[in-house]
């Protein structure tokens, strides 16, 4: 009982339920190992007793994090304080004048709206510019309504450090937000207004509702409480008997911004999208071009890409975009070299021309000679070109923008760039570096920083150039009329030896890996090789690492997709050296994680889509939906699981989701319809049953869907026409109430190959295939956009416009 009690106090599960009627106990040694990763000694019965006493003796006056939601009742953490307690709110610091990123909902109604207009305030540091801070702590203007939320705090000490975290400025402006002008580029142009979704519960951040009335004081509020503006503040409490406590206070809108009522767009792995000008793989120039074309020609509202995080270098580099070195900063391999202004100012162009010829040969090999995308070869050419370009002096205006970017990113960028420079000298795994260099704050590391200053500056410059082209891509999407624009993807974790685990090493549970427990689809469970964040460390720092990550990703995004969004609630931790079956769930303060997510998405005016496929804990989808986070629905998985198990009729699908026919981890629609994905897995030895059994089950499931499409008259061409069946699948998606419909770009040209085949490593070329036609011949962006098959498919998603009657037929 002692170990179970200690585990519960720290959010560590001692059992789990893979299905409603099954409960599995977690081995004690696994629980002990996970507690040790959280800094809790449970190795002996005596150690368990000591740890229990230490944990239970901590003050419980406040949880580590208190969340206040706009328009909802105050949380019990505030209303349940001892009578006579007083509170004081220390607001997050302002940074200069101007208007905050979160100075109000983008449209005033909770929709995405036309925020980020040009000509707004210049950001001045990591905190971003903001309106004037409240004159006295605790007397800031309030958002509409008081708020609800509970900081659970079960996984961290109850009393957080008293020093204010490094946070962004407290918003205090009118409801109509204008975006800060990022040093990475001008503010996003104010194009067509983004359609407002359902009205959010969050009102303006100035303390007045949408009708201008002030918010009445909550009678249950403690003395001294006045609703602060949206932001992440410090809460100080003092009781009549002189007990004191502090906590992180998150004040957030009730919901994230919402997409338009209806929009469609493309899903693409950027590296696979080669154009005639690419250097062997797709780049940010290709992304901007695709977005501009799709928005203007097809009326698309978004383009979703794979994570563009900085990859973990190696020979070969891990090609998976879901196991990066850093999630905080993008990878410069995605740069379009010719779009860098200094490129045109190089005088000695002979070497650069040679590099371009080599890049053209790489593309030729991929497009016409059957070669795989070679990320390392691409980066070697781009690295040489970028080093040449970096020798060109920046113009005064460009230099000022670069300096602004450095100020905005602060220590986080400098540390990341230093890791990149040290990795060039000592190899990418920082665990193998000389002992003094394993600490980013050691004197030896400071000396190395000075010695490697030129390389550190180069990596900072590359981060700036990449951020600039990310901004260009979003601007191109908005200029083309896209209501959302670029949807960026947040991977669930990072490489254990990469930059993030070095720069933020105290935030990670070293010796642990994120994975999944055994289930009906994988009896052995899964180990993803990604170290998890420590929930106690997140809480103690006011979720600084999470906030910085979100701000970086949302800076140039119209929306954010969160891979395995259930990880905001709990993650399956696997102790190093043990099988996934010996792991256990560790809980996070989901209320706090969601509040930070909602706050940062609100400040950026960005939609949030959660990937919630697979086993989902009860209540998680409901909690996400309450905060406006969209889910993900894949056609082949949408069945009446509570009834007869047959395909779910379109009208029964949920509205608040991104609906798709497939994803990067699943077969293309053509492969699904033809059964090619089964024969592929058979050739690779991945089937657990005979080929005949697998094909029979697959054909039966596909036939049920085709029968439904035929009954709904969505397949007028009849059986045997694979392109027509692909169109029918998308007609079905269009018939659902889903607010976002995603079209897998390879589906538009009949590609039958998956980009990733889970369960394989070197048996299949995961993450290295260009988009191809049905015969497997690669196709360029130019060929894709001219494809009759694509245009026929996208025609089924076009909204039907009513015909304008000629003048002589109009009613008088």
N, C-alpha and C positions, 0 to 999 in steps of 0.2 A: 504493500500500500504506500510505503514511503516513496519509492521510486515513481509510482504512478502519480502521486500527489505532486512531487517535484517536477515531473515532466509536464503535467497539466499547467502548473504555474508559469512554465516557460513556453507554452504553446506547442509542445512535442506530443504527438499522438502515441498511445501505447496499443492501439488497435485501429483497424480500418475496415470498411465495408465495400468490397468490390461490386456487390450487388445488394439490393435491399434485404435479402433474406440470409446474407452471409456476413459473418464478422471474423476477421483474421487478427490474431494477436501478433504484435511486433516483438521479436526477440529482445530480451533485456539488454544484451550486449550492444544491440543496435541503438536502443534508446540511450544507453550510457555514452556511446560514441557521439551521438548527435548532441547530447547535453554538453559534452566536453568541447565540441566545436563552438558552443555558445558561451564557453568560459565557465561552465558549471561542473564541479567535480562530483561525480556520482559513482566513482570506481569501487567504493566499498560501502557497506551499510553505515559505517561511521561517517564517511564523507557525505552520504545522502542526508544523514541527520543534520550535519553541520550546514549543508547547503540549504536545507529546508528552513532551519532557524534563520539563516542570513536572509533568505528571500522573504519569509513571512514577517520579519522584523522591520522591513522597509516601510516608510510612510506610505499610506494608501489615500492620502488626502486628495491627490490628483493622479490620474493615469498619465503616462508619458505624453500623450497627445490628446487634445480635446478638439473635436470637430463641431463647427457651427455651420449649419446649412441655411441658406437664405430662404425665408418664408416658412420655416418649420420651427417647432418648439425648441427651446434651449435644451441641451442634453442634461441627463442626470448628474454628470460630473460638475455642472454648475448649479443646477437647482437643488442638488442634494448636499451642498456644503453645510457645515454646522451653522445654526442660526447665529447671526451677528458677524459672519465672515465678510471680509471686504476683498474686492478683487481690483487689480490694476493691470491694464493691458499695455505692454511695451510694443508699439507698432514696429513693423519691419521698416528699416531705414529707407528714406527717399534718396534718390541719387540725381540731383540736379533738378532743373525745372522741367516744364513740358508735361505731357500727358502720359499716363501709364499705359502699358499694353493692356491692362485689365480695367481701363477706366469705364467700362460699361459693356453690355452685350453688343455683339457686332451689329445687330439690327434693332436692339431694344426689345426684341421679342423672342430671343433664344435661337433665332435662325443664324445661318452663317453670315449672311448679309454682306454689304459692300465695305467691310472694314478694311484697314490697311491702305487707306488712300494715300496718294502721293502728297508730299509736302508736310508731313508731320514731323514731330520732334526727332532730333538726332540722339541716338542712344549714346550713353557716356560711360559705360562700364558693365561689369557682369550683372549688376542689378537692374540695368535698363532704366531709362528715364521715367520719372513718375511725377505726379502732381504733388503739391505741398503735403508734407506729412502732417498729421494732427498736431496741434500745438502742444497738447499735453497727452501723455499716455492714457489710453482708455476713453478719450473723448473724441474719437474719430467719428466722422459721419458714417451712418449705417446703411447697408443695403436693405432693400425692401424686405421687411419681416425679420423676425429673430430666426433662430436656427435650431435644427436638430442635429445631433450626432453624438456618438459615443466613442470616445477613445477607449478601446478595450484594454490595451496595454498589457495583455497577459504575457507577452513574450519579451518584455523589457522591464528594467527597474522602474519603479513608480515615479521616482523623482528625476527628471531630466536635468542636465547641466543648466546652470543659471545664465550662462552667457548667451546673448542673442545670436542666433545663427546668421550666416551670411545669406541674405535673401534679397529678393527683388523689391522694388519700391512699392509702397502701399498705394493702391489705386484710389483716387479721389477726384474723379472728373465726371463730366456729364455722361449720360447713358450711351450716346453715340460715339463709339470709339474710333480713333484714328490710330493707325499702326505706327510704331516707331520706325524710323528709317534706319535699317541695319547697315553696319559698315560693310557687310558683304554685298551690298548693292542698294539701289534706290528702293523705296517702299513699293509694295505691290500696287500696280496701277489700279485705279478705281474703275474697273470695267463694269459690266452689267451687274446690277445688284443681285447678290445671292439670295435665292428664295428663302424666305423665313419659314421655319418649321413651326410646330405647335409652340404656343407661348410657353416660355420657361417660367418656372416659379421665381427665378432670380430677377429682381428689379434692378434699377440703377444702383450704382455703388455710392451714391451721394446721400443715402438715407431717406430718400423719398420714393414712394411708389410711382407706378406709371401714370397715376392720376395727379401726382404732385403732393399728396398728403404725406405727413410724417408718419413714421412707424410708431405705434403705441408701445410703451415699455411693457415688457413681459413682467407680470406681477410676481412670478417666481424667481426673477433674476436677483442675484446677490447684490449687496450694497456696492456702489461704485461701478456697476456694470453699465456701459453704454456700447451699443453694437459697433465694433470696429468695421472698417472697410474690408473688402475682399483682400486676403493676403495671408501670410504666415507670420504670426506674431509670437510674442512671449507673454504668457499668462502668469501673473503673480497673485497668490492667495495668502491671506493672513486671517487666522481664526481668533476669536476672543481670548483664548488661552495662549496666544502668541505662537502657535505653530504656523510655520510658513512652508509653502511649496511653490514650485514653478513647473510649467509644462509648455509644450509647443501648442499654439492655438492656430488652427486652420479655419479661416472663414471663407466659405466657397459658395458659388451659385448652386442652385439645386440640380441643374442639369448642364451637360455640355451643349455647345451649339449643335443645331440639327441640320441635316441636309435638306435639299428641296423635297417636295412631296414625291418626286419621281425623277430619277436620272440613271443614265447608264454610262459605262466606261470600259476601259480595257484593263486587264491584268497581264503583266509582262515581267519576265526576268530580264533586267536591262542588259546584262552581258550577252544575252542571246539575240539581241536586236541589232544586227550589223547593218550599217548603211554603206553606200559607195564610198564614203569618206572616213569610215571607222578605221581605227588602228588595231584590227584583229578581234575586237569585241565591242559591244554596244557601249555608248558613252552618254554623258549628259547633254551633248549637242543633239544626239539622236532622240533622247527623251523629250527635249524641248520641241524638236521637229514633229515627233509623233503627237504630242499634245496639241500643238498649233494646228496640225492637219485634222486631227479627230474632232477638235472643238469646232472648227470652221466648216468642215465638210460633212460631218456626221451628227453634229449637235451633241457630242459626248460631253459628259459633265466631269469626268475624272480619268486619270491614268494611275493605276496602282503598280508600284514597283517592289522588287525584293529589297531586303535591307541593304543599304549602301554603306554600312558601317566599315570602319577600318579593318582590313583583314589581318590575320596573324601571319607574318611572313615566314617563309620556309622554302625548302627545295625538295619537293614542290610545296607551294603555298596551299593551305587547305582551301579548296574552292568553295566550300559551303558558306553562303552568306549568313547562315544562322549560327556560326561559331566564330565570331570575330575577335580581334584583339581588343577593340574598343567599340562600344555602342555610342559613346558620347560624340565621337568625331567621325566624319565620312572618310572614305578612301579616295586618295587622289588618282588612283588608277582609272576612275570614272571621268577624269577631266577630258574635255575636247581641246587638244593642244592648240589648234589653230584659232580658237576663239579667245585665247588670252591676249589682251592688248599688246603686251610686250613682245609677243611672237613676231608681229609685223615690224618691230624696230631692230631686229637682229641684223647686223651688217654682214657678218661672215656666215653665210647660209649653207655652205658646202656640207658641213657635217649634219645640219638639220635636214637638208635635202636627202642625204644618205639614209638618215633615220626614217624619213617618210617613205622612201622606197622599200626599206625593210618592213615597215608597217603594212604597206600595200601587199607585199609578198605574204605576210601573215594572213591578211584578209583573204587573199586569193586562195591560199591553202585551205582555209576554213570553208569558203563558199564554193569552191570548185574542185578540190582535191581530196575531200573526205577527212581533212584534219579536224581535230577537236580544238576548241577554244583553249589557248595556252596563256593563262593569266600571267604567268611568270615572264614569258617572252614579251607580252604586251607591256608589262611594267618596266622591264629592262629598257625597252626603247623609249617609253614615256619618261622614265627617270632621267635618262641622258638628255632628252629634249628639255625637260623642265629645269634641269641644272643649268643648261645654256641660257634659257629664258630668264632664270633668276639672276643672271649676271647683268641684265639690262636694268639700268637705274629706273626706279619708278618716277613718274611725273609728280609734281607737288600734290596734285589732287589725289592721285592714286596712293601716294605715301601717306597722306592724311587718312584716307579710308582704311588703309592697312593698320595704321596706329590705332584707329578707333576699334577695329576688330580685335586687336591684341588687348585693348583695355576692356572690351566687352567680355572676352573669354577668360581673361585673368590667369590665375595660377593653374587652372585645369588644363588650359591649352599648353602652357609652358611645360607642365609635367608630362603631358602626352608627347610633345615634341622631343623632350629629353629622353623619354623611353625609346622613341624611334631612333634617336642618335646613338644611344647606348647599345641598342639591338644591332646596329650596323657594326659595332666594334666587338661586342661580346656574345652575339647570338641572340635569338629572340626569346629564349626561356630565361627570365630574370632569376629563377631559382638557381641557375647554374652560374650566375655572375659572381664576381668576387664579393665576399660577404658584406663589406661596407656599402656596396652599391645596391644591395637589395632593399635598403631603406631610402625612400625618396627624400628624406629630410636629414640624412647623415651629412657630416662635414665632407666626407669623401665624395658624395654625390654632388654637393655644392661645387667642389673643385672640378669635378668632371663636367659640370654644367658650363663652367667658365672655359675649359679647354675645348669643348665641343660647341661653342656659341654659334659658329657659322652654320653647322648642321642643324642645331636647334632652330635657328632663324629660318632655314630652308623649310623645315617641316611645318613651322608656323605659317610660312608663306603658302605652302601647298594647301594647308587647311583653309586659309582665306580664299585662295583661288577656287577651291572646290565649293565652299559656301557661296561664293559669288555665282558660280554656274548653277547651283541648286536654286538660288533666287531667280536666275534668268529662266530656268525651266518653269518655275511656278508663275512667273510673270507672263511667259509665253502662253501658258494654259489660261490664265485669266484674260489676257488680251484676246484670246480666241473665243471667249464667251463661256468658258467652263465655270459651272457654279461652284465646284469644289477645287479642281486642279489636281495637283500631284498628291497621291496618297502614299505616304512613306510607311515603312514596315519596321517595327521594333522587335528584334529577336529576343528570345526568352533569357538569354544569358551570353557569357563571353568565354573565351578560351582561358583555361586556368593559368597559363603562363604569359598572358598578354598584357597590354598596357593598362587596362582598367584594374586588373588585380594587383598591379604594382603601385599605381598612383592612388588607389583607394583600398589598400590592402586591409585596413582595419574594418572595412565595411563587408568583407567577404568571409564566409565560413570555409576556411581552408581545410582541405582534407575531406570535403563533401562534394557531391555531384548531384545535380538535378536530374530527375528521370521520371519514370512512371511505374506504378505498382503492377503486378500481374493482373491480367484481366482476360476476358473471353477471347480477345484477339491476339494476346501475347502472354503466354503462360509463364514466361521467364521475366517479365517486366522489361523496363528499358532504363539504360544509363546514358544520358546525353553528354556526359563529360563537361558539364558547365557548372562552375562553383556558384552557389546561391548567395544572395545578400543575407546578412544577419539581420533579423527583424529588430533586435535590441539596438544594434548600431544605427540603423535607420532612424529609429525613434529618438535616440539620444542626440542625433545631429539635426533634428528637425527635418528629416527626409531630404537633406541637402543633395545627396547623390542622385536620388530619384528626380528631384526638381531640375537639377542641372541637365540630366539626361533628357527630360521632356522638353525643356526649353531649346536645347540644341536641335532636336528632331522637329519640333514644331515651328522653328524660326522661318522655314521656307516650305511649309506643308499646308495643303488645304484640308488634309485629314491624316489621321494616324491609325494604322492597323497595329494591334497589339497581339503578337503571337502568343498562344497559350494564355489568354487573358485570365484564366483561373488562377494563375500564379500571383495575382494581386491578393488572393485569399489564402492560399496554401500551396506549398510545393513538396514534392516527394524527394527527400534527401537520402542519398545513398552514401554510406561511409566508404572511403577510399579502400580499394582492395576487396570489397565485398560484392556479392551479386545484387542486382536490383531487388530481389526478393527480400533482402535483409535491410531494406530502407524503411522510412516512416515519414509521415506527413508532419511538416512544421507550419504552424499558422502565422500569418502576418496580420497586422492591424488593418484589415480590409477597409474599414471606415476611413482611416487616415490616408491610405494609399489612394482610395477613390477620390477623396476630397482634394488631394494634391493634383491628381489627374484632371479632375473637373476644373479646378482653378487655372491650371496652366493651359488647358485647352480653351477655356473661356478667354484668357488673355490673348491667345493666338487667333481666336475666332475659328478654331478647327474642329471638324467632326472627328469622332473616335469610333473605330470599328474593332470589336473584340473577336478574336478567333476562339470560339467556344465549342469546337467540335470534340467528339469523344466523350469520355467519362467526366461529368460535371457534377460537382457537389450540389445537393439540394439547396435551393435558395440563391445560388450564385447568379443564374440568368435573371432572376427577378431583381436582385440588387443592382445589377448592371443596367437593366432596363429602366429602373427607377431614376438612375442618374443620366439617362439619355445615351448610354453606350450601346451602339448597334451590335447585334450578333452576326454570325455567319451561317448561312444555310446553303448546303450543297445538295443539289437535286437528288442524287442517288441515295442519300441518307435520309431524305425526308419521307418517312413512312408513318403510318398510323400505328406506332409501337404500343399504344395503350388499347388498340382494338384488334383489327384483323391483320395488321402488319403490311397492308397493301400501300402502294404509293399514295401520298397525301395529296388530296385535291388542291388545286391552286388557291382557292378562296380560303383554305384553312391554314395557309402559311402565315407566319408572323409578319407584321409590317415593318418593324424596326430591325431590319437586317440588310446585309449585303448578300444577295442571292446569286449563286454561280452554278455552273455545271461541273466545274472541276477546280483543282488547285495545283500548286507546284508539286505536291506530294502524291497526286493521284493521276490516273491515266487520262489522256486527252479524251474528249468526247467521241472522236472517231474511233479511237482504240477501245473505248468502253462499248460502243455500239457493235463493233465487229468482233470483239473478244480477243483482239490482238494482245491486250495486256496480260491475259492468262497464259497465252503461248509464250510470251516474253519471259514471264516468271518461271515457266516450265523449263525453258532453255537454260536459265540461270540456276536451276536447281533449288528454287525458293518455295515450291509448293509442298504442303504437308500432306496432301492427298493425291490421288491419281489425277492425271490430266483430264480424263473423262469425267470424273466427279466434279472437278473444279469448273470445267466447261459447262456441264449440265446445270450447275447452280447459277453460273453467270448468265447463261442464255435464258434461264427461267426468270431471273430478276429483270434483265433487260426487256424481255418480252412483256412483262407486266407493265413497264413504263410505256413501251410502244403501243400497247393496247389502249392504255389510258389516253395517250396522245391521239390515237385514231378516234376513240369515242368522243373526244372533245373537238374533233374535226381540225386538229392542228397539223395533220400529216396528209394533206390532200394528194400528195404524189404517190402514196401507197408504200408497200414494202419494197425493200431492195435498193433504195436510193439513199446512200449514206449522207451526202451533203444535205438532202432534204430532211433527213432525220435529225441532223445537227441543227438545222433551222427550226424544226419542230420543238426540239428541246428548249430553244431560246424563246419561241413563241409561248411556251408554257411558263418560263420565267417571267415573261412580260405580263402574263395573266395573273400572277401572284400580286399581293399588295406590297411586296418588298420595295423599300424606298430607293435602294441602290441595286442595280443589276450589273454584275461584272462578267465580261466576256474574256475568256482566256485567249489571248492574241494568237497563239498557235492554232486554236480551233478555227480561226477565220480562214486559214489556208489548208486545213485538213491534216495538220501534223499529227502523226500517230505515236510519237515517242514522248515518254514522260521526261521532264527536266530532272526529276529526282526519283529514285526508286528506293524507298526505305528498306533497310535490311541489307543493303549492298554497300561495298566500299570500292574495291578495285574491279569487281565483276561487271560494273556498269559505269559509263562516263557521266556520273552525276554532276550537275551544275556546269557542264562543259559543252553543251549542244547548242548550235544555232537553231533558230526557228526554221522549219523545213516544210516542204509540200508533202502530199500523201506518199510519194515515192522516196521520201527521205532526202531530197535534194534541197540544200539550204536556199532560203530566199532572203533578199535584202529588204530593208524598210521601203525602198522605192517600189519593189515588186509587190510587197504586201499591200501598200496603199492603192496600187492599181489592180489588185486581184478582183476579178468578177465574183469569185466565191465569197470574198469578204463583203463586197457591197450587197450581194444577195442576202447574206446573213444579217447584216446590220439593218437592212430594210425592215426586218420584222420588229425591230426595236424602235423604229421611228414613230413618234406620236402621230396619230391620224389627224391631219388638219382639215377643218371644214372648208369646202370649196366656196370661194367668193363668187357670188352671182354677178353676171354681167349687168351693166346699168339698166338694160331694158327688162330684166327679170326681177329687179329689186322692188319691194313693196313701196308704194307711194306714201 
